[in-house]
């Protein structure tokens, strides 16, 4: 097994779970290690089987298998089910359940496998930890190669469980990111931001909106306890933090109106307990849960949430946010700075907005947003 480093391959799969664009390179690297033409991940859940993930080298095979409908006629999956071979943890090769004569006469092999010049297949079967449906990580040979060698089958059995696990993590991370985007959008519409403190009152997470709202009111440094920016508010803010920490009876004072350094309207700081264990535990500390601080500018002018209406017209959430701001008079450069993206990204999203709304220039968008705001 010289030249085979399973840790590098496994690390590449888990890196792809966080950045799906890396999956193609990870799957190609696995194909090289297994002596295969490419690799592919297939769900055996009928509701998801058409959604395959294939390495770049056999991308055309993956598209044909899914969009072309061949997943509905996959003889390998059907025979594997009939013969009880699709068990989590199983490693299979064609010779275990498909006779050579059957391959020569079976429509799936004749019209799909032969057309793509694929040969033998080696596959690891895993179980989805969420719904227990099985998935397979498969490595098809080129038609010019013979059966898999024993060491290649061993390699696939070694990395297979991690490939399946990382693949499911990709979906879970995507779901979490979408939920987080939804929460961020909702908080922005409320003109609110969140700060998460651990059980010792130290800052662990600050949302972009909270960072903007806290300016001049609260000093927020990662790993440190927040401090009031206005010296005369220090003692009152320190007492507020002491009251909301988990070892105190809840609640005592869970809302505080904090004055700004140099004057100005107050900032509302509301404390919400994090139930359960400390989300950022310290070894041996044995502390309870942390605290969420909800920051709100109560006197900010109220605005109607236009973005949900724009999303109903076919815009993505990101496009709706850009359209709303540009339609209110913000320049693309200002929008890019606010969302921490490049100006070219904003202009690309704006071009998509114009196409979907059938308008041609920013002045038309401004009229449209104004009328939408009056609904």
N, C-alpha and C positions, 0 to 999 in steps of 0.2 A: 504493500500500500504506500510505496514511496511517492512523494509529491502530493499526497492527499492530506490536507489540513482541515479536519472537520470543524474545528473551532472558528476558522475564518469563514467558512461557508455558513455556519449557523449564525454567527454574528451578522453576516450580510442579510440574512432573512429577517432577523429582529430589527435591524436598521430599516429595512423596507417596510416593516409594520408601522413605523413612525413616518416614513416618507415613501408613499406608494410608487413614486417615480423610480425608485431604486430596485423595484421588483424584477424588472427585465434583466438587469445586470446580474442580480442574485441568481435568477433561474438559469441564465446562460452559464454562470460559473458552476452551478450544480450539474448541468448537462456535460460540461467538460470533464468533471470528476467522475461521472458515471459512464463515460463513453457513449453518450446518447446524442442524437441530433438536436434535441431540445428537451424541455421539461414543461409540464402543465399540471395545474391543480383543478380538479373537477369536483363539484358537490354532487352527491347522489340523492339530494332532496329534489323531487320533481319540480318544486316551485323555483329552485335556484340552479338547476343543472345547466341551463343555457348560459349562465354567467361563469365562464371559465377564465382562468388566468394563465396565459402561456408566455414562454420566453420569446424574445424578439425573433429568434431564428425560425420559429414555427408559428409566428403570429398569424399567418394566413390560414394555418390549420385550425387555430383556436377560433378565428372568426367564422370559418366554414362550419366548424363543429357546433358553435352556438347559434349565430344568426342564420346559418344554413339549415338548421334543424336536425343535423345528424345526431345530436345528443339523444334524440328520441328513438334512434335505431341502433344504439351502441350495443353490439352483440356481446362485447366483453362484460359490460355491467350486467346485462340480462343473465348471462351464464354464471357470472359470479354470484348473483343473488340466488339463482336456482340451485347452485351447488353449495351454498352456504359459505362461500369463500370471502365475502365482504365483511369480515370481522375486524374490529379495531385492533391494530397491532400486527395485522397480517401483511406479509410481503409476498407478492405474486408475480409470476412470469407466465407468459402465454402457454408454455408447455404443460402447466399444471391443469389446464381446463379447456384448451382449444386444440383440437387435432388439426394437423396440416391440411388434410383433405377438406375439412370444414372451411378453413380459411379460403381455399381456392374456389369454393362455391357460394360462400355467404355474401349477400348483397352489400353489407356494411364494409367488408374487406375489399370486395371487388370495386365498389364505386366511391369509397371514401379513402380507405387506407392505401390501396394501390395507386389511386390518383395522386395522392400526396407523397408517394414513394416512401412510405413508412414501413419499417419491419417489426421485429419483436418489441414487446412492451414489458417493462418492469415497473411495478407499482407498490406503493405503501398505502395502506388503508388506515385512516384515523377517524376519530369520532369528534363531532362538534360538541364542545363542552356545554353549549347553551341549550341545544335542542336534541342532541344525541344522534342526529343524522350523520351518516358516514360521508367522508370526503376521501379522495385519493390523490396522492402525489405521484405522477407517472412520468416515466422517461422512455419515449419511443426511440428505437434504433432507426438508423438509416436502412433502407431496404437492402443495401449491399453488404451489411454486416450480419453476422450470424447471431446465435443466442448470446445472452449476457453471460459473462464470466462470474464465477462464484464470488470473487472479491468485489465486483461491481454491485452485485445484489446485496452483499454485506454493507457496502457503503450507503446504498439507498435506505436500507433498514435503520442505519445509524442516524442519518440526517432527517429522514422522513417525519418523525414525530415533531421535530422543531419547525419544519416547513409548514405543517398543518397548523401548529399552534400560532406561528407568526402570521399566517394567512388570516386566521380568525381574529387575531389582535388588530389587523388592518381594518376590519369591519367595525370592531368595537371602538377603536380610536376615532374612526370617521364619524360614528354616531355621537361620541362624546364631543367632538369638535363642533358638529352641527348644533348640538344642544347648547354648547358654550356660546356659539355665535348667536343663537336665539336669545339666550339670557343677556348677552352683551347688548344686543339690539333693544331688548325690552328696557334695560337699565338706562340706555341712552335716551330712549323716548321719555323715561321718567325723570331725565336729567339727574341720574343718580350714579354713584360709583361704589365699589366694594373694596374693603381692606380686610384681609384675613389675618388674624393674630393666632399664634399658638397658645398653649395653656399657660405659658409664662408671660404672655402679653407682647411677644416680639412679632414684628411684621414679617409675614411669610409670602404674601401676595398682594399686589396693588393693581387694580384695573386701570386702564388709561384714563377713563372718566374720573376715577377717584384721584388720580395723580393731578389732574387739572383742577378739580374742585378743592383739593387740600392746599393748594398753593396759597401761602399767606396765612393759613389757619393752623395746619399741622405739619410737623417735620416727619416724613416717613422715610426711614432707612431700613433696608433689608436686614433682618437679624437683630434689630434694635427696637426698644419700646418707643412708641410714638410720643412726641412732645408737642405741646402747644407752641405755636410760633409767636404769639403775643405773650410777653412775660407775665402780665397781670392775670392771664388765664391759666398759668401753669399749675397752680395748686388745685384749682377746680377741676381741670382736665385729668390730673394725676389721681384725684379721688374717684372720678368717674371710671377710669380704667381699673382701679383697685376694686371697685364695686362689681364690675362685670366679669372679673376673672372667675374661672370655674370653682375655686375653693370657697367662694362666697355664696351666701344665700341668694337665689335668683328670684325675681329681680329686685334690685334696690332702686337705682336710677338708671334707666335704660335708654333715655333720650337726653341729649345735651345740645343746647344752642350755643355755639362757640363764636366769639367775636374775632374779627380779622385784625392782623397786625396793621396798624395805620388807619383803621376804621373801615367801614363798609358794612354791607348787610351780613347777617349771621349765617353760619353754616349749621345745618341740622346733622347731628351725629347720633345714629340709632344703633344700639347693640343687640345682636341676635346670637343666642348660644348655639354652638355646634354640638349636637348630642353625640354620645358615644365616646370612643377613645380619642386621644389627641391625634389629629390628622398629620402632625409633624412630630412624632414622638422622639424623646431623648432617651437614650439607653439608660435603663435603671431609674428613670424619673418617676414612673408610675403616676403620671398626671392624667386628669380628665380631658374633655374636649376643649377646643379653642373657641374663638369668638369671631363673628363677622361684624364689621362696622359698615353701616350703610350711610353714605354721605349724600346729602341732598341740599341744593340751593332752593329753599322754599319760596324765595321771592323772585326767582327767574321768570321771565315772561313765558306764559303757557303757549305751547304750539300744538297743532293738530298732527297726529302721526300720519304723514303722507305715504311713508314707505309701504305699509301693508296694501294700500290701494294700488300702488305702482306694481307690486308683486302680483296682484290679481290680473294685471295687464300683460303678464309674461316676463317681467324683468326679474333677474335674480336679486337676492338680498343686497349683494354688493352694488349691482347696477342701480337699484332703487335708492340706495344711500347717496350715490354719486349724483343721480338725477335730481334728487331733492335739494342737495346743496348747490349744484350748478344752477338749477332753476331759481334758487333764492339769491343768486348774484355772486356766489363764490367762484373764483378762478380755478381752473384745473390744478394749478400749482398749489393753491391753498388747500384744496381738497386732498391732494396727495400728501401734504404735510400733516394734515389732521389724521389721516388713516395710516400714516407711516408706510406708504407705498410709493413707487416711482410715478412721475407725472405721465410717463408713457402708458402705464397701466390704467390710470384714470382716463386718459384720452381714448384708449382702446375700449374701455367700458362705456364711455360716452358715445362712441361710434355705434356700439351695439344698442344703446338706448335709442338713438336717433332712428336706427333701422326698425326696431320693434314698435316705436310709437309713430312711425311714418312722418317724422319731422326732419328738417334739414339744418337748422341753426339754433344757437343758444337762445336767441330772442324768442323763437317759437316755443322752446322748452320753458322759458320763464313765464310765458302766457299760460301754457298748459298747467304748470305747477300752481300758479295763482288761482286758476279756475278750479283745480282739484282741491286746493286748500279751502275754497269757499263752499264745498259740498256739505 
